[in-house]
Amino acid sequence: MLSLLAAAVAPALALLFYFYLKDEFEQEPVHMVIRCFLFGALLVLPVMFAQYIISTETTLAQTQSGTAAVPALLEELFKWFTVLAAVYTHIHFNQRYDGIVYACAVGLGFASVENIFYLLEYGLDYAFIRAVFPVSGHALFAVVMGYYIGRAKFGRHRNLNLFLALAFPVLLHFSYNFLVISRDAAAFTAVPFMIGLWILAIWKVKKANRLQRSALHIS
């Protein structure tokens, strides 16, 4: 059991540590990051319940597009709301990059518990593939979300950026789900898609740090 928990949670913690260290200016208090991680972990059950209600009471999840869209929308909506409710107005959210750290903490807390449930059902044989794809996916969707939340707080066009902080992760998550569901194409498209996600995420990380550098008038 301990090995399963370690295999389920370790990839998320490693990714969170990686993006935490990418903050070039003022790294966030550890207790704030842990709090967001735990909030994300607690989201799994309400998201599962909402998905169950939608799948049993509506026909939205009965098509391939619906099967991809419903989890993408619900999971990203819950994570987006949690970041806004938990830290958006907090005194420690004082730089653009902070949005990325806190969104990653929420997203990877969610990914950890989701991964535990999956490995409990299907076994440790899937631990590596889960780390490379779904867990990494949650981290990379969160980077995009956090980047736009940081822009919303410290840049112009607050409402537009808050909308983009939800819309882009939902679109990326939907695209990922759709590729995975399309099993014939998944073997050829999943890896290039994840590589593209990593490129996008690293670009957002660098851009957030660059904008913060400009705001602090550091060359």
C-alpha positions in Angstrom: 0.0 0.0 0.0 2.8 2.4 0.9 4.5 1.7 -2.5 1.3 2.5 -4.3 0.8 5.7 -2.4 4.4 6.7 -3.1 4.0 5.9 -6.8 0.8 7.9 -7.0 1.9 11.0 -5.2 5.6 11.3 -6.0 5.3 12.4 -9.6 2.9 15.2 -8.5 5.3 16.4 -5.7 8.2 16.3 -8.1 6.4 18.4 -10.7 5.2 20.9 -8.0 8.8 21.2 -6.6 10.1 21.8 -10.2 7.6 24.7 -10.9 8.1 26.0 -7.4 11.8 26.4 -7.9 11.2 28.1 -11.3 10.1 31.3 -9.4 13.1 33.6 -9.9 12.2 36.2 -7.4 10.3 35.3 -4.2 9.3 31.7 -3.6 6.0 31.2 -1.9 5.6 30.2 1.8 5.6 26.4 2.0 2.5 26.4 4.2 0.5 28.2 1.5 1.6 25.8 -1.2 0.7 22.8 1.0 -2.7 24.4 1.8 -3.5 24.7 -1.9 -2.3 21.2 -2.6 -4.7 19.9 0.1 -7.5 22.0 -1.3 -6.9 20.4 -4.7 -6.8 16.9 -3.2 -10.2 17.6 -1.6 -11.7 18.5 -4.9 -11.7 15.0 -6.3 -14.8 13.7 -4.5 -17.1 16.7 -5.4 -15.8 16.5 -9.0 -16.5 12.8 -9.1 -20.0 13.4 -7.7 -20.8 16.1 -10.2 -19.6 13.8 -13.1 -21.8 11.0 -11.8 -24.8 13.3 -11.7 -24.2 14.5 -15.2 -23.6 11.0 -16.6 -26.7 9.6 -15.0 -29.1 12.5 -15.3 -28.1 13.9 -18.8 -26.9 12.7 -22.1 -24.0 15.0 -22.2 -21.4 12.3 -21.6 -22.8 9.8 -24.1 -20.8 11.0 -27.0 -17.1 11.0 -27.6 -17.0 14.7 -27.4 -19.1 14.8 -24.3 -17.0 12.2 -22.6 -14.0 14.4 -23.2 -15.6 17.7 -22.4 -17.5 17.0 -19.2 -14.4 16.0 -17.1 -12.3 18.8 -18.7 -14.9 21.5 -17.8 -15.7 20.3 -14.3 -12.1 19.6 -13.2 -10.7 22.9 -14.5 -13.7 24.9 -13.3 -13.3 23.5 -9.7 -9.6 24.1 -9.8 -10.0 27.6 -11.1 -12.6 28.5 -8.5 -10.4 27.0 -5.7 -7.4 29.1 -6.7 -9.5 32.3 -6.8 -11.2 31.5 -3.5 -8.1 30.4 -1.7 -5.3 32.7 -2.7 -6.3 35.3 -5.3 -6.8 38.1 -2.7 -4.2 36.7 -0.2 -1.2 38.9 0.8 1.2 36.2 -0.3 -0.1 36.3 -3.9 2.1 39.4 -4.6 3.8 38.5 -8.0 2.7 37.3 -11.4 4.5 33.9 -11.1 2.6 33.2 -7.8 -0.4 32.3 -9.8 1.5 29.5 -11.5 2.7 28.1 -8.2 -0.7 28.1 -6.5 -2.5 26.7 -9.5 0.0 23.9 -9.8 -0.4 23.1 -6.1 -4.2 22.8 -6.6 -3.9 20.9 -9.8 -1.3 18.5 -8.5 -3.2 17.9 -5.3 -6.1 16.9 -7.4 -3.9 14.8 -9.7 -2.4 12.9 -6.7 -5.8 11.7 -5.3 -7.1 10.9 -8.7 -3.9 8.9 -9.3 -4.3 7.0 -6.1 -7.9 5.9 -7.0 -6.7 4.9 -10.5 -3.7 2.8 -9.3 -5.9 1.2 -6.6 -8.2 0.0 -9.3 -5.7 -0.9 -12.1 -2.4 -1.5 -10.3 1.1 -0.2 -10.2 1.8 -1.3 -13.7 0.2 1.9 -14.9 2.2 4.2 -12.5 4.8 5.3 -15.1 2.3 6.1 -17.9 0.1 7.9 -15.4 3.0 10.1 -14.3 4.0 10.9 -17.9 0.5 11.7 -19.1 -2.4 12.5 -16.8 -0.3 13.8 -13.8 1.9 15.9 -16.1 -1.2 17.1 -17.9 -2.7 18.5 -14.7 0.5 20.3 -14.0 0.7 21.8 -17.4 -2.9 22.9 -17.6 -2.3 24.5 -14.2 0.7 26.5 -15.5 -1.5 28.0 -18.2 -4.3 28.7 -15.7 -1.9 30.3 -13.2 -0.2 32.4 -15.8 -3.5 34.1 -16.7 -4.6 34.4 -13.1 -1.3 36.2 -12.4 -2.0 38.5 -15.4 -5.5 39.1 -14.2 -4.2 40.3 -10.8 -1.2 42.3 -11.9 -1.9 43.3 -15.5 -4.7 44.9 -17.5 -8.0 43.3 -18.6 -8.7 41.5 -15.4 -12.0 39.9 -16.5 -10.6 38.8 -19.8 -7.6 37.2 -18.2 -9.7 35.4 -15.6 -11.8 34.0 -18.4 -8.7 32.9 -20.3 -7.4 31.3 -17.1 -10.4 28.9 -17.3 -11.0 28.7 -21.1 -7.5 27.7 -22.2 -7.0 24.9 -19.6 -10.5 23.6 -20.4 -9.6 23.6 -24.1 -6.2 21.9 -23.5 -7.8 19.3 -21.2 -10.6 18.6 -23.6 -8.1 18.1 -26.4 -6.0 15.7 -24.3 -9.1 13.7 -23.3 -10.3 13.5 -26.8 -7.0 12.2 -28.1 -6.9 9.6 -25.3 -10.4 8.4 -26.0 -9.6 8.1 -29.7 -7.6 5.0 -29.0 -6.5 4.4 -32.6 -4.9 7.8 -32.8 -3.7 8.1 -29.2 -0.5 6.2 -29.8 0.5 8.6 -32.5 -0.8 11.9 -31.0 -0.4 11.7 -27.3 3.4 12.1 -27.1 3.5 15.1 -29.6 0.6 16.7 -27.7 2.4 16.4 -24.4 5.6 17.7 -25.9 3.7 20.7 -27.2 2.1 21.2 -23.7 5.5 21.2 -22.1 6.8 23.8 -24.6 3.8 26.0 -23.9 4.2 25.6 -20.2 7.9 26.5 -20.1 7.2 29.5 -22.4 4.5 30.7 -19.9 6.9 30.2 -17.0 9.6 32.2 -18.7 7.1 34.9 -19.7 5.7 35.3 -16.2 9.2 35.7 -14.8 10.1 38.1 -17.6 7.0 40.3 -16.9 7.8 40.2 -13.2 11.4 41.3 -13.9 10.1 44.2 -16.0 7.7 45.2 -13.2 10.6 45.3 -10.7 12.7 47.2 -13.3 15.4 44.4 -13.3 17.3 44.1 -16.5 
